[in-house]
Amino acid sequence: MSHLDSSQRTLSGSTRRGFLAASGAAGGVLALAACGGKSGGGSGGSDELVGVGNNGMAGKGRSGDAADQLFIAGFQWSPPTNFNTFAGAPAWPASGNVAQYVYETLLRYDIVSGDLKPGLAAKYEVDGTSSITLTLQDGITWHDGTEFTTDDVLYTFELGKIDESLGVASFWVEVDEMTADGSTISIAVNKDRKNVGMVLATLAQQFIVPKAVFEKAAKETGNKLASWETKECMGTGPYTLEKADQTQIILARNEKYWGKDFYGGLPAPTKVIHPIFKSNEDGNLKFQNGELDVMQQFIPQISKMWDSGKPVGTYLQEEPYFVAGSMPMFLINTTKDGLKDPEVRRAMAYAVDYASIAETAMSGYSPDVVASLILPEGAESEWIDKDKAKADGWSYDPKKAEQILTDAGYAKGSDGIYAKDGVKLGPWKLITPQGWTDWNAALEIVAKSFTAVGISAATNFPQQAQVTTSIQNGDFDLACWYVAGANPATPWQRFSDVMSNVELADLGKTAYRNYGRWENDEVNDLLEAAAAAADDDTKKKALTALDDLFRKEVPAFPLMYRPDEFFEFNASNWSNWPTEKNDYAPPMFRGAGNEWIFKIQKIGG
Amino acid sequence: MSAPNAPLTDEKAAPRSNPFRSINLSTRFWVALVLVAFVVVLGMAGWVYPTGPGEKVGSLYDPPGNGLLFGTDNFGHDVVSVLMAGTRTSLIIGLVAGIVATTIGVAIGLISGFVGGWLEELLMGVTNVVLAIPSIIVLILISISLPQSTIWSLAIVIGITSWPWTARAVRAQASSVATREHIDVARLSGSRLPSILLRDVLPYILSYTVMAFVLQVSGAILAEAALSMLGLGPSGANSLGTQLHWALAFQAVASGAWWAFLPPTIILTLVSFGFLLLQASLDEVFNPRLRRGKRRQMKQAAARRAADARALAASRSEQDDDAQDPEGAAVPAAGRGIQEGGVA
C-alpha cells in the first residue's frame, strides 16, 4: 500500500507525467481492492454499506491522504486560467451554476422534487406575482473571515446594471427593484412580466460574490467585469481554492465553514481534487479503476462497469439510470417552404424512431419520449397531462406519417420524395455541432427515418460556433439544439424558448428563443397567463393549454431526454452516495447537489 | 527483334522469345492480386448479403454471436453489412479520386514536359506551389466549406488535391520522350500536338501512369478514411472512415467493443498494403530490369541458355574458340539478371 502514499505525494507535485504514472500504479492497487472489496448488502450487520455500486459492491478504500480526498471530473477540460465567475469561460468551480463548493447561491434547486431549498437564504416567500422576500442565514462569513451581508447580495445583482454584458443583467428584465432591510431582501417582480419563475431561477443559479473584491475589480477594469482576470476565488462555500495548475484543481476544506450546523457538519472529504483530462476516454478509464470517485462525463453503456464487478453506481438502479433533466429539441425552420406546413411538421414527428435514438445514441439513458414540452419524469412531472399527451401526441409510426402527408395533399414523386404544388419535402440539412456525439448519432437516425417515409434529409455537422450562429440567425433547415433544462423557471421557460413570439427576430438577426421563427397569434397571451398564474391549478391549466398548442402546431419536437448532469459514482473509497433507495440528496452537482458531500462516508482507513 | 549484326544463336537461344516464361510474375504480384481481389469481392458482397447496412438488428455494441459475425455497431447495425457497404464506398471513392488525380496529373505533366518553355515554367510553378501546401489541410478546408458532402464530392475533392506529384513525375518522363527521334517523325508527318501527346508520348509513359494510378487509388482511400474520421465524411453513406469515426465517438476502444473498430482498420490496412504491393509488382512487370524471379529460376534460365548455346555450338561443329563466343555473350546477361534480382 506504500504505492498509494507515494502516489499521493506525486499527485501534489506539478508534472502531469508524474501524476499519470503514479495514478497508474494506484489504479492497479485499487482494481485489486475493488475485486476483493466488501459487498454492500451481503456482509450484513453494522458493516453494511448503503449508497454503493449498482451491483452492491464497494471497494476497500484508499489508504493514506487519498482516503480523505474526493476525486471528481467532468467540469474542466483545459488548464484553468481565470477564476473570475463573470468571465466568458471561467474555470471550475467559479464557472456558473456548478457545484457550490467555493461560491454559493441564495436558493438551491432539487432536480428530483423540483423544490427550492434554502442556501445562503434561510427562507423565501413569494407574494403572488408581485414580490419575493428572502431572509439570509445567520453567521455567514467569507473565506477571509469577513462577514457576509445583504450588501454582497445586492451588489452581485447590481453588477448586471454596472456591466450590461454580464449574464446577470437579464435578472433586471424580470425585476424592478431589489432592497434590503436588516437580513431581509425584498425583490419587486416586474409588473408587466410577472414572471416569478424566472426570478427564482436566477436566485437559484447566481453565485453571490464578495462586494469588496468585485468593487475593486470593477474599478480596475473600468466596469468591464468580464475582462477581469484572477487566479483566486473567495466565496462563502465549504471549500477554498488551494491550488490550480495544468493537471488539476485542488480545493481544501474550509474548517470555519458557516454552514457546519445548517448542513450537520463539515463535508467529509478534506480535499476535492479535479484532475484535468484531455478527453472523455481518459477520465472514463480512471473512473472505472476507482481513481475518480464521482463525475459527470458521458459514459456509453455504463452498466458494463458494474456488470464487470466495478463498484460503480447511478441514482436509478434500472435504465435509464439517470434522472431526465433536459430535452434536446428538434428545431424546424418554419420560414422554409414545406416546413411552413404544420401537417409536414406533424408527419416528421411521427416519422422519427425515438426508441432507436434512446437505445443507441443515448445508450439507453433516455426515458420514452412523450409529445410534450414538459419533462415527464422528475421535477416537472406534476405539470404534465400525460393522458392528453398520449391521446393527442405522436409516437414512432412511419405509416401514419405517410398517411398525414397524403391526406394533406402531398404525393410521392418518381424519386420517392413527397411533394405538393412543386414544393418538395427536402433535401433538408440536419445540423448540430461536430463532436456532440449523442446528438450526431440521433440526427443520423432522424435522417434515416425521414428518408424511409419519403422526406429527403441528410446530416451535416459543422463546428459549434458556426451552428450557434446559423441557428440564432435562422439560417438552417432542421437542427438538434438545446432549450432550458429543468430549473425553477421550467417548464414555462422551455415553452418560451421554443414558442415565444415576443421580440420575434427577423431572419438574419440574432434570436435568443424560437429559433424556428414560428409565428402564432395566441401564444404570447398563453405564455403571459402561465407566467403570471397565481396558484398551481391555474398554472397547470395554462401550461396544458400551451402544450395543446404545441402538439397542434409542432413548431419543434423533443428527440430524447438527457440528464441535466450525468451523476456517476464509484464506491471504491466513499459510500453513502445518493441513490433512489438512499435519496437524502438529488443526483446532481449544482444546486441541492451540494448536500451529498457532507454525508458520504469513508470506507477504509 | 535483334540487331542485324548479332549472331543467329542469340536469337534462338533467348528465353524471352517465350512470352509466358518471360513475364515471370513474382509471388508478391499474386499476393497483391489476392488481397485486392478479396477487398473488391468484400465490397461486392454487400449486394447479396441478407441484412442491409441501415437495418437495425441489435442494440448498441452487441458482441459477436447470435448469427452476427462481428456483432453490431453503435447504431445497432450489423458490422459485417456496414463493413461491406463501407468497403464499396471506399473503393468507389478511391477509384474516382484516382481517375481524377491521374487525369489531371498526367495532362499537366504531359503538356508541360513535352511543350516546355514558359508553359512548362508556369504549370510546374503552379504544381510546386500546390505541392508545398500540405494536402490534408486543403482537403479539410474544402470539405468544411462544401455545403453537402456526398461520396462523389468527396472523391473529386480528394482527386483535385492529390495530383501534383503525378504531374511532376510525368513531366520528367515526357520531357525525356520529347527528345526521341520518333517524335520528330511524327512532327514531320504533320501530326498535331494532341495527337502526338496521345499517340507518341503517352504510350511510352503508360506503364508509369498505371502505377501512379494504383498509388493514387490507395492514397485516396486513406485520405477518405482520414477525413471521415474527423467527421467530414460523406453524410448518409457508410465508408470505412465513417465506421471508424462512430467507433471513436462511441468509445468502442474504451468499452472493449473491438468488433466495431478492428474490422474497418484491418480492411483499410489490407487495401493500402494490397495496392502498394500491386504497384511494386507492376513495376516489375513493366520494367524487366527490376524483375526478380526466384534465384533458382534465373540460374535455370542461365543454365538453359548455356546448354542451348553449347548444343548449337556442337551442332555447328565449329572450333572450340568459336563456340565460346555465344556462350560468353549469354552468360553475363543472365548473371546480371541474377545480381539485380538479388540486390533489389
Interface residues (C-beta under 8 A of the other chain):
Chain A: N280 E281 N284 L285 I299 P300 Q301 K304 S356 E359 T360 A361 S363 G364 P427 K429 Q434 G435 T437 N440 A441 E444 I445 A447 K448 T451 A458 T459 N460 F461 P462
Chain B: G54 K56 S59 L60 Y61 N74 F75 G76 I144 P147 Q148 S149 G231 S235 G236 W246 A249 F250 Q251 V253 A254 S255 G256
